[in-house]
Amino acid sequence: MLCVSIVFVLGYWAYLDTQNKRHQELMRIIQEAEKNLQTIERNPNRVSHSNLASYNLQKYISDKKVFF
């Protein structure tokens, strides 16, 4: 009975450790994404590039006569 209890406790501890590592990894990814997004938003050329992209898309659609 003692062995079963020890195995259960160690298994549960390993499960919690894995969940904690996953949570830390997700938080790291979220923080990196927020940092990258802030960098993009601070870029003074962002507006002109995004307008250029939408202009090119509209030109492509009109050239191909694509209707939605």
Phi and psi restraints in degrees (range 20) as a CNS / XPLOR table:
assign (resid 1 and name C) (resid 2 and name N)
       (resid 2 and name CA) (resid 2 and name C) 1.0 -64.5 20.0 2
assign (resid 2 and name N) (resid 2 and name CA)
       (resid 2 and name C) (resid 3 and name N) 1.0 -40.7 20.0 2
assign (resid 2 and name C) (resid 3 and name N)
       (resid 3 and name CA) (resid 3 and name C) 1.0 -63.4 20.0 2
assign (resid 3 and name N) (resid 3 and name CA)
       (resid 3 and name C) (resid 4 and name N) 1.0 -40.8 20.0 2
assign (resid 3 and name C) (resid 4 and name N)
       (resid 4 and name CA) (resid 4 and name C) 1.0 -63.8 20.0 2
assign (resid 4 and name N) (resid 4 and name CA)
       (resid 4 and name C) (resid 5 and name N) 1.0 -41.3 20.0 2
assign (resid 4 and name C) (resid 5 and name N)
       (resid 5 and name CA) (resid 5 and name C) 1.0 -64.7 20.0 2
assign (resid 5 and name N) (resid 5 and name CA)
       (resid 5 and name C) (resid 6 and name N) 1.0 -42.3 20.0 2
assign (resid 5 and name C) (resid 6 and name N)
       (resid 6 and name CA) (resid 6 and name C) 1.0 -63.9 20.0 2
assign (resid 6 and name N) (resid 6 and name CA)
       (resid 6 and name C) (resid 7 and name N) 1.0 -43.9 20.0 2
assign (resid 6 and name C) (resid 7 and name N)
       (resid 7 and name CA) (resid 7 and name C) 1.0 -62.2 20.0 2
assign (resid 7 and name N) (resid 7 and name CA)
       (resid 7 and name C) (resid 8 and name N) 1.0 -42.6 20.0 2
assign (resid 7 and name C) (resid 8 and name N)
       (resid 8 and name CA) (resid 8 and name C) 1.0 -62.2 20.0 2
assign (resid 8 and name N) (resid 8 and name CA)
       (resid 8 and name C) (resid 9 and name N) 1.0 -46.1 20.0 2
assign (resid 8 and name C) (resid 9 and name N)
       (resid 9 and name CA) (resid 9 and name C) 1.0 -64.1 20.0 2
assign (resid 9 and name N) (resid 9 and name CA)
       (resid 9 and name C) (resid 10 and name N) 1.0 -44.5 20.0 2
assign (resid 9 and name C) (resid 10 and name N)
       (resid 10 and name CA) (resid 10 and name C) 1.0 -65.8 20.0 2
assign (resid 10 and name N) (resid 10 and name CA)
       (resid 10 and name C) (resid 11 and name N) 1.0 -38.9 20.0 2
assign (resid 10 and name C) (resid 11 and name N)
       (resid 11 and name CA) (resid 11 and name C) 1.0 -64.4 20.0 2
assign (resid 11 and name N) (resid 11 and name CA)
       (resid 11 and name C) (resid 12 and name N) 1.0 -42.5 20.0 2
assign (resid 11 and name C) (resid 12 and name N)
       (resid 12 and name CA) (resid 12 and name C) 1.0 -66.2 20.0 2
assign (resid 12 and name N) (resid 12 and name CA)
       (resid 12 and name C) (resid 13 and name N) 1.0 -40.0 20.0 2
assign (resid 12 and name C) (resid 13 and name N)
       (resid 13 and name CA) (resid 13 and name C) 1.0 -62.5 20.0 2
assign (resid 13 and name N) (resid 13 and name CA)
       (resid 13 and name C) (resid 14 and name N) 1.0 -42.2 20.0 2
assign (resid 13 and name C) (resid 14 and name N)
       (resid 14 and name CA) (resid 14 and name C) 1.0 -64.3 20.0 2
assign (resid 14 and name N) (resid 14 and name CA)
       (resid 14 and name C) (resid 15 and name N) 1.0 -39.6 20.0 2
assign (resid 14 and name C) (resid 15 and name N)
       (resid 15 and name CA) (resid 15 and name C) 1.0 -61.5 20.0 2
assign (resid 15 and name N) (resid 15 and name CA)
       (resid 15 and name C) (resid 16 and name N) 1.0 -47.4 20.0 2
assign (resid 15 and name C) (resid 16 and name N)
       (resid 16 and name CA) (resid 16 and name C) 1.0 -63.3 20.0 2
assign (resid 16 and name N) (resid 16 and name CA)
       (resid 16 and name C) (resid 17 and name N) 1.0 -39.3 20.0 2
assign (resid 16 and name C) (resid 17 and name N)
       (resid 17 and name CA) (resid 17 and name C) 1.0 -63.2 20.0 2
assign (resid 17 and name N) (resid 17 and name CA)
       (resid 17 and name C) (resid 18 and name N) 1.0 -42.7 20.0 2
assign (resid 17 and name C) (resid 18 and name N)
       (resid 18 and name CA) (resid 18 and name C) 1.0 -64.0 20.0 2
assign (resid 18 and name N) (resid 18 and name CA)
       (resid 18 and name C) (resid 19 and name N) 1.0 -43.5 20.0 2
assign (resid 18 and name C) (resid 19 and name N)
       (resid 19 and name CA) (resid 19 and name C) 1.0 -62.8 20.0 2
assign (resid 19 and name N) (resid 19 and name CA)
       (resid 19 and name C) (resid 20 and name N) 1.0 -40.2 20.0 2
assign (resid 19 and name C) (resid 20 and name N)
       (resid 20 and name CA) (resid 20 and name C) 1.0 -63.9 20.0 2
assign (resid 20 and name N) (resid 20 and name CA)
       (resid 20 and name C) (resid 21 and name N) 1.0 -42.2 20.0 2
assign (resid 20 and name C) (resid 21 and name N)
       (resid 21 and name CA) (resid 21 and name C) 1.0 -65.4 20.0 2
assign (resid 21 and name N) (resid 21 and name CA)
       (resid 21 and name C) (resid 22 and name N) 1.0 -40.0 20.0 2
assign (resid 21 and name C) (resid 22 and name N)
       (resid 22 and name CA) (resid 22 and name C) 1.0 -62.8 20.0 2
assign (resid 22 and name N) (resid 22 and name CA)
       (resid 22 and name C) (resid 23 and name N) 1.0 -43.5 20.0 2
assign (resid 22 and name C) (resid 23 and name N)
       (resid 23 and name CA) (resid 23 and name C) 1.0 -62.2 20.0 2
assign (resid 23 and name N) (resid 23 and name CA)
       (resid 23 and name C) (resid 24 and name N) 1.0 -44.0 20.0 2
assign (resid 23 and name C) (resid 24 and name N)
       (resid 24 and name CA) (resid 24 and name C) 1.0 -62.6 20.0 2
assign (resid 24 and name N) (resid 24 and name CA)
       (resid 24 and name C) (resid 25 and name N) 1.0 -40.9 20.0 2
assign (resid 24 and name C) (resid 25 and name N)
       (resid 25 and name CA) (resid 25 and name C) 1.0 -65.3 20.0 2
assign (resid 25 and name N) (resid 25 and name CA)
       (resid 25 and name C) (resid 26 and name N) 1.0 -42.8 20.0 2
assign (resid 25 and name C) (resid 26 and name N)
       (resid 26 and name CA) (resid 26 and name C) 1.0 -63.7 20.0 2
assign (resid 26 and name N) (resid 26 and name CA)
       (resid 26 and name C) (resid 27 and name N) 1.0 -41.2 20.0 2
assign (resid 26 and name C) (resid 27 and name N)
       (resid 27 and name CA) (resid 27 and name C) 1.0 -63.9 20.0 2
assign (resid 27 and name N) (resid 27 and name CA)
       (resid 27 and name C) (resid 28 and name N) 1.0 -38.0 20.0 2
assign (resid 27 and name C) (resid 28 and name N)
       (resid 28 and name CA) (resid 28 and name C) 1.0 -64.7 20.0 2
assign (resid 28 and name N) (resid 28 and name CA)
       (resid 28 and name C) (resid 29 and name N) 1.0 -43.1 20.0 2
assign (resid 28 and name C) (resid 29 and name N)
       (resid 29 and name CA) (resid 29 and name C) 1.0 -63.8 20.0 2
assign (resid 29 and name N) (resid 29 and name CA)
       (resid 29 and name C) (resid 30 and name N) 1.0 -42.7 20.0 2
assign (resid 29 and name C) (resid 30 and name N)
       (resid 30 and name CA) (resid 30 and name C) 1.0 -63.7 20.0 2
assign (resid 30 and name N) (resid 30 and name CA)
       (resid 30 and name C) (resid 31 and name N) 1.0 -43.1 20.0 2
assign (resid 30 and name C) (resid 31 and name N)
       (resid 31 and name CA) (resid 31 and name C) 1.0 -64.1 20.0 2
assign (resid 31 and name N) (resid 31 and name CA)
       (resid 31 and name C) (resid 32 and name N) 1.0 -40.8 20.0 2
assign (resid 31 and name C) (resid 32 and name N)
       (resid 32 and name CA) (resid 32 and name C) 1.0 -64.2 20.0 2
assign (resid 32 and name N) (resid 32 and name CA)
       (resid 32 and name C) (resid 33 and name N) 1.0 -40.4 20.0 2
assign (resid 32 and name C) (resid 33 and name N)
       (resid 33 and name CA) (resid 33 and name C) 1.0 -65.1 20.0 2
assign (resid 33 and name N) (resid 33 and name CA)
       (resid 33 and name C) (resid 34 and name N) 1.0 -42.5 20.0 2
assign (resid 33 and name C) (resid 34 and name N)
       (resid 34 and name CA) (resid 34 and name C) 1.0 -63.1 20.0 2
assign (resid 34 and name N) (resid 34 and name CA)
       (resid 34 and name C) (resid 35 and name N) 1.0 -41.5 20.0 2
assign (resid 34 and name C) (resid 35 and name N)
       (resid 35 and name CA) (resid 35 and name C) 1.0 -63.1 20.0 2
assign (resid 35 and name N) (resid 35 and name CA)
       (resid 35 and name C) (resid 36 and name N) 1.0 -44.7 20.0 2
assign (resid 35 and name C) (resid 36 and name N)
       (resid 36 and name CA) (resid 36 and name C) 1.0 -65.3 20.0 2
assign (resid 36 and name N) (resid 36 and name CA)
       (resid 36 and name C) (resid 37 and name N) 1.0 -39.2 20.0 2
assign (resid 36 and name C) (resid 37 and name N)
       (resid 37 and name CA) (resid 37 and name C) 1.0 -64.2 20.0 2
assign (resid 37 and name N) (resid 37 and name CA)
       (resid 37 and name C) (resid 38 and name N) 1.0 -41.9 20.0 2
assign (resid 37 and name C) (resid 38 and name N)
       (resid 38 and name CA) (resid 38 and name C) 1.0 -63.9 20.0 2
assign (resid 38 and name N) (resid 38 and name CA)
       (resid 38 and name C) (resid 39 and name N) 1.0 -38.5 20.0 2
assign (resid 38 and name C) (resid 39 and name N)
       (resid 39 and name CA) (resid 39 and name C) 1.0 -62.9 20.0 2
assign (resid 39 and name N) (resid 39 and name CA)
       (resid 39 and name C) (resid 40 and name N) 1.0 -42.9 20.0 2
assign (resid 39 and name C) (resid 40 and name N)
       (resid 40 and name CA) (resid 40 and name C) 1.0 -65.3 20.0 2
assign (resid 40 and name N) (resid 40 and name CA)
       (resid 40 and name C) (resid 41 and name N) 1.0 -42.9 20.0 2
assign (resid 40 and name C) (resid 41 and name N)
       (resid 41 and name CA) (resid 41 and name C) 1.0 -66.5 20.0 2
assign (resid 41 and name N) (resid 41 and name CA)
       (resid 41 and name C) (resid 42 and name N) 1.0 -30.3 20.0 2
assign (resid 41 and name C) (resid 42 and name N)
       (resid 42 and name CA) (resid 42 and name C) 1.0 -79.9 20.0 2
assign (resid 42 and name N) (resid 42 and name CA)
       (resid 42 and name C) (resid 43 and name N) 1.0 -11.6 20.0 2
assign (resid 42 and name C) (resid 43 and name N)
       (resid 43 and name CA) (resid 43 and name C) 1.0 -68.7 20.0 2
assign (resid 43 and name N) (resid 43 and name CA)
       (resid 43 and name C) (resid 44 and name N) 1.0 120.6 20.0 2
assign (resid 43 and name C) (resid 44 and name N)
       (resid 44 and name CA) (resid 44 and name C) 1.0 -66.9 20.0 2
assign (resid 44 and name N) (resid 44 and name CA)
       (resid 44 and name C) (resid 45 and name N) 1.0 -20.9 20.0 2
assign (resid 44 and name C) (resid 45 and name N)
       (resid 45 and name CA) (resid 45 and name C) 1.0 -87.3 20.0 2
assign (resid 45 and name N) (resid 45 and name CA)
       (resid 45 and name C) (resid 46 and name N) 1.0 -3.3 20.0 2
assign (resid 45 and name C) (resid 46 and name N)
       (resid 46 and name CA) (resid 46 and name C) 1.0 -59.5 20.0 2
assign (resid 46 and name N) (resid 46 and name CA)
       (resid 46 and name C) (resid 47 and name N) 1.0 -43.2 20.0 2
assign (resid 46 and name C) (resid 47 and name N)
       (resid 47 and name CA) (resid 47 and name C) 1.0 -65.6 20.0 2
assign (resid 47 and name N) (resid 47 and name CA)
       (resid 47 and name C) (resid 48 and name N) 1.0 -45.6 20.0 2
assign (resid 47 and name C) (resid 48 and name N)
       (resid 48 and name CA) (resid 48 and name C) 1.0 -67.2 20.0 2
assign (resid 48 and name N) (resid 48 and name CA)
       (resid 48 and name C) (resid 49 and name N) 1.0 -36.2 20.0 2
assign (resid 48 and name C) (resid 49 and name N)
       (resid 49 and name CA) (resid 49 and name C) 1.0 -68.9 20.0 2
assign (resid 49 and name N) (resid 49 and name CA)
       (resid 49 and name C) (resid 50 and name N) 1.0 -40.8 20.0 2
assign (resid 49 and name C) (resid 50 and name N)
       (resid 50 and name CA) (resid 50 and name C) 1.0 -68.6 20.0 2
assign (resid 50 and name N) (resid 50 and name CA)
       (resid 50 and name C) (resid 51 and name N) 1.0 -36.3 20.0 2
assign (resid 50 and name C) (resid 51 and name N)
       (resid 51 and name CA) (resid 51 and name C) 1.0 -66.6 20.0 2
assign (resid 51 and name N) (resid 51 and name CA)
       (resid 51 and name C) (resid 52 and name N) 1.0 -39.7 20.0 2
assign (resid 51 and name C) (resid 52 and name N)
       (resid 52 and name CA) (resid 52 and name C) 1.0 -62.9 20.0 2
assign (resid 52 and name N) (resid 52 and name CA)
       (resid 52 and name C) (resid 53 and name N) 1.0 -41.1 20.0 2
assign (resid 52 and name C) (resid 53 and name N)
       (resid 53 and name CA) (resid 53 and name C) 1.0 -64.0 20.0 2
assign (resid 53 and name N) (resid 53 and name CA)
       (resid 53 and name C) (resid 54 and name N) 1.0 -43.0 20.0 2
assign (resid 53 and name C) (resid 54 and name N)
       (resid 54 and name CA) (resid 54 and name C) 1.0 -69.6 20.0 2
assign (resid 54 and name N) (resid 54 and name CA)
       (resid 54 and name C) (resid 55 and name N) 1.0 -34.5 20.0 2
assign (resid 54 and name C) (resid 55 and name N)
       (resid 55 and name CA) (resid 55 and name C) 1.0 -63.5 20.0 2
assign (resid 55 and name N) (resid 55 and name CA)
       (resid 55 and name C) (resid 56 and name N) 1.0 -44.9 20.0 2
assign (resid 55 and name C) (resid 56 and name N)
       (resid 56 and name CA) (resid 56 and name C) 1.0 -63.4 20.0 2
assign (resid 56 and name N) (resid 56 and name CA)
       (resid 56 and name C) (resid 57 and name N) 1.0 -38.4 20.0 2
assign (resid 56 and name C) (resid 57 and name N)
       (resid 57 and name CA) (resid 57 and name C) 1.0 -65.1 20.0 2
assign (resid 57 and name N) (resid 57 and name CA)
       (resid 57 and name C) (resid 58 and name N) 1.0 -44.3 20.0 2
assign (resid 57 and name C) (resid 58 and name N)
       (resid 58 and name CA) (resid 58 and name C) 1.0 -63.7 20.0 2
assign (resid 58 and name N) (resid 58 and name CA)
       (resid 58 and name C) (resid 59 and name N) 1.0 -40.5 20.0 2
assign (resid 58 and name C) (resid 59 and name N)
       (resid 59 and name CA) (resid 59 and name C) 1.0 -63.6 20.0 2
assign (resid 59 and name N) (resid 59 and name CA)
       (resid 59 and name C) (resid 60 and name N) 1.0 -42.4 20.0 2
assign (resid 59 and name C) (resid 60 and name N)
       (resid 60 and name CA) (resid 60 and name C) 1.0 -62.1 20.0 2
assign (resid 60 and name N) (resid 60 and name CA)
       (resid 60 and name C) (resid 61 and name N) 1.0 -43.9 20.0 2
assign (resid 60 and name C) (resid 61 and name N)
       (resid 61 and name CA) (resid 61 and name C) 1.0 -64.3 20.0 2
assign (resid 61 and name N) (resid 61 and name CA)
       (resid 61 and name C) (resid 62 and name N) 1.0 -43.2 20.0 2
assign (resid 61 and name C) (resid 62 and name N)
       (resid 62 and name CA) (resid 62 and name C) 1.0 -69.6 20.0 2
assign (resid 62 and name N) (resid 62 and name CA)
       (resid 62 and name C) (resid 63 and name N) 1.0 -34.4 20.0 2
assign (resid 62 and name C) (resid 63 and name N)
       (resid 63 and name CA) (resid 63 and name C) 1.0 -67.1 20.0 2
assign (resid 63 and name N) (resid 63 and name CA)
       (resid 63 and name C) (resid 64 and name N) 1.0 -36.0 20.0 2
assign (resid 63 and name C) (resid 64 and name N)
       (resid 64 and name CA) (resid 64 and name C) 1.0 -88.7 20.0 2
assign (resid 64 and name N) (resid 64 and name CA)
       (resid 64 and name C) (resid 65 and name N) 1.0 -4.9 20.0 2
assign (resid 64 and name C) (resid 65 and name N)
       (resid 65 and name CA) (resid 65 and name C) 1.0 56.7 20.0 2
assign (resid 65 and name N) (resid 65 and name CA)
       (resid 65 and name C) (resid 66 and name N) 1.0 45.7 20.0 2
assign (resid 65 and name C) (resid 66 and name N)
       (resid 66 and name CA) (resid 66 and name C) 1.0 -89.3 20.0 2
assign (resid 66 and name N) (resid 66 and name CA)
       (resid 66 and name C) (resid 67 and name N) 1.0 129.2 20.0 2
assign (resid 66 and name C) (resid 67 and name N)
       (resid 67 and name CA) (resid 67 and name C) 1.0 -120.6 20.0 2
assign (resid 67 and name N) (resid 67 and name CA)
       (resid 67 and name C) (resid 68 and name N) 1.0 142.9 20.0 2
